[in-house]
Amino acid sequence: MLRQLPYLGWWYLRALLGRKAPLQSVIFILDRCNLRCKHCSVYELSNPRSKTLEQIRSELEYCYNAGSRYVDFEGGELYLWRDGDKTIDDVIDAAHEIGFWSVTITTNAQLPFAGSHADQVWVSMDGIGEYHDEIRGKGAFARLEKNVADFKRSKPYGKTLPPVCVNMVINCLNESNVEAALDYVKASPYIDNISINFHTPFKETEGLFLDPDRRNEIIDLLIARKRAGYPIMNTVPGLNAMRMKDGRTVCTDKRCWVTNFIFSDGSRSPKCMGYTHGVCDRCGFSMGGEMCSLFKLSPATIAAGLKLRRRI
Ligand SMILES: C[S@@+](CC[C@H](N)C(=O)[O-])C[C@H]1O[C@@H](n2cnc3c(N)ncnc32)[C@H](O)[C@@H]1O
């Protein structure tokens, strides 16, 4: 980490002076999925795409050469990805070989992920029990619980087990289950922390968008719980930046260019897909709020970012 600080300082200084180079990358490697989540518009049923390891390697090199040093692999479901006998762990190894400092994966935890080579595992959890299943399908929560516990009881691939962060997306189906989800994570011996997002109304999922006043109320609750010691990954300034006023998020300059995106069709963009879909004013991605507060020089956000991205 210490060796990375000069690069990070230099990147930040140049960003303050107006240079827009990515520091992190999100690469979608497939859009095939084993769930049909109500809030999701990423998975593809009729003609799913899956990249080859060679294509992913070349995309990683492109991102690294653009300045990025952290990568998140996304799908679709990463544990369905194959290229011959290669699996998601070979993709993670390729990122480390190229020089990325830290690699995170997002999974729905329906398949075992023990022994993952990732530095951080994000598990999508949209509530407890029936709330999660209502959005993700019957039995999904039980499979998640089992695979998360198996992962935390397994032998680490590296020196230590990567942290497991659950990623909850709050919408009008699960908003009443937020407190229960926070209590569950706090009590869990297997989950390290929780990251909170709000539903972003992509096409055909607009009906799940949460009433702005309710979003603001939940943000108040999250800040109170965080101050009470709950393991909530969002920072207080990041949460405040996700508040809504007059039908739009209070943070209008989200600095989303900190991350560049490569989608499953291979298209490359310096902006999140929310931009192309015209939903930035109702963005619910925690990263939007965190990037906003990063550039307000929030010490809490800078410290949280460094902690999040440490290499295992
Ligand atoms: C597209 S999914 C793919 C990864 C994996 N299959 C999974 O379910 O975790 C990645 C993350 O995006 C979140 N997501 C999907 N649709 C969203 C939306 N409309 N607004 C906010 N987050 C969303 C999911 O809940 C999940 O945590």
The ligand as an SDF file (V2000), in Angstrom:
LIG
                    3D

 27 29  0  0  0  0  0  0  0  0999 V2000
  -25.6440   -6.6910  -12.6810 C   0  0  0  0  0  0  0  0  0  0  0  0
  -25.3010   -7.5890  -11.1930 S   0  0  0  0  0  0  0  0  0  0  0  0
  -24.2710   -8.8420  -11.8180 C   0  0  0  0  0  0  0  0  0  0  0  0
  -23.4650   -9.6520  -10.8100 C   0  0  0  0  0  0  0  0  0  0  0  0
  -24.1040  -10.9150  -10.2250 C   0  0  0  0  0  0  0  0  0  0  0  0
  -24.7570  -11.7420  -11.1160 N   0  0  0  0  0  0  0  0  0  0  0  0
  -24.9730  -10.5300   -9.0460 C   0  0  0  0  0  0  0  0  0  0  0  0
  -26.1800  -10.6540   -9.0650 O   0  0  0  0  0  0  0  0  0  0  0  0
  -24.3590  -10.1240   -8.1040 O   0  0  0  0  0  0  0  0  0  0  0  0
  -24.1790   -6.5120  -10.3350 C   0  0  0  0  0  0  0  0  0  0  0  0
  -24.8130   -5.6980   -9.2310 C   0  0  0  0  0  0  0  0  0  0  0  0
  -25.6410   -4.6980   -9.8040 O   0  0  0  0  0  0  0  0  0  0  0  0
  -26.7860   -4.5590   -8.9950 C   0  0  0  0  0  0  0  0  0  0  0  0
  -27.8750   -3.9740   -9.7940 N   0  0  0  0  0  0  0  0  0  0  0  0
  -28.5530   -4.5550  -10.7980 C   0  0  0  0  0  0  0  0  0  0  0  0
  -29.5000   -3.7280  -11.2490 N   0  0  0  0  0  0  0  0  0  0  0  0
  -29.4210   -2.5830  -10.5420 C   0  0  0  0  0  0  0  0  0  0  0  0
  -30.1460   -1.3590  -10.5350 C   0  0  0  0  0  0  0  0  0  0  0  0
  -31.1330   -1.1400  -11.3770 N   0  0  0  0  0  0  0  0  0  0  0  0
  -29.7800   -0.4130   -9.6560 N   0  0  0  0  0  0  0  0  0  0  0  0
  -28.7560   -0.6090   -8.7840 C   0  0  0  0  0  0  0  0  0  0  0  0
  -28.0430   -1.7490   -8.7430 N   0  0  0  0  0  0  0  0  0  0  0  0
  -28.3710   -2.7270   -9.6050 C   0  0  0  0  0  0  0  0  0  0  0  0
  -27.0630   -5.9820   -8.5550 C   0  0  0  0  0  0  0  0  0  0  0  0
  -27.9100   -6.0700   -7.4300 O   0  0  0  0  0  0  0  0  0  0  0  0
  -25.6780   -6.5010   -8.2730 C   0  0  0  0  0  0  0  0  0  0  0  0
  -25.2860   -6.2420   -6.9520 O   0  0  0  0  0  0  0  0  0  0  0  0
  1  2  1  0
  2  3  1  0
  2 10  1  0
  3  4  1  0
  4  5  1  0
  5  6  1  0
  5  7  1  0
  7  8  2  0
  7  9  1  0
 10 11  1  0
 11 12  1  0
 11 26  1  0
 12 13  1  0
 13 14  1  0
 13 24  1  0
 14 15  1  0
 14 23  1  0
 15 16  2  0
 16 17  1  0
 17 18  1  0
 17 23  2  0
 18 19  1  0
 18 20  2  0
 20 21  1  0
 21 22  2  0
 22 23  1  0
 24 25  1  0
 24 26  1  0
 26 27  1  0
M  CHG  2   2   1   9  -1
M  END
$$$$
